Amino acid sequence: MAEEKYEHKEVELKWQKYWAYNQIFKAIDQDKRPKFYAMDMFAYPSGDGLHTGHPRSYTATDIFARYYRMKGYNVMRPVGWDAFGLPAENYAIKKGVHPSQTTKDNIANFTRQVKAFGFAYDWDREVNTSDSNYYKWTQWIFKVLYDNGYAYQKEAYANWCSGCQTVLANEQVNDGKCDRCGTQVEQKKLKQWFFRIRILPKSCWKD
Ligand SMILES: [Zn+2]
């Protein structure tokens, strides 16, 4: 008897092509089925390839999304790249290449890798946060908030890393140090943007 072997490259490629050709994972806009929305946190294209944390979390969401699709739901599972953040900027600085180029190159390789995993994404709904077709909407919503008095500036203390020359979220500070460069984080008073995200009557506003 011939030795049986799982030729993963052959088998997986065959089914990935079948899924893509038949648009198995496409979310339909007008549909009678109940809706299910499954989105992974979009990856930062801030390295030249995925790290193990990416497929770990994407696999979990994928199982969920496929389960609901098989239960008869119209599943929307978009894919995208969070390309405007500090990690993408730091990567470009490290490489000495303009971030528009490093981001483009990294997204191309991330896409190749993510597709090879065969995740059940609707690639027609791919977004890239540094694409003007996407960020025109973040600009639009900011303007709506600003024009209605919900976005305002004031001075407040923030985590400041003198190494990275930027403010850091609390999650980016470990034991008082910057989690990217290890510099001691200081509290610096800076003019910052704030949102009135709780809907209170105007008489309750403090600033
Ligand atoms: Zn730093």
Residues whose N, C-alpha, C, O or C-beta is under 5 A from the ligand:
A	BS01	ZN	C161 G163 C164 C178 R180 C181 G182 T183
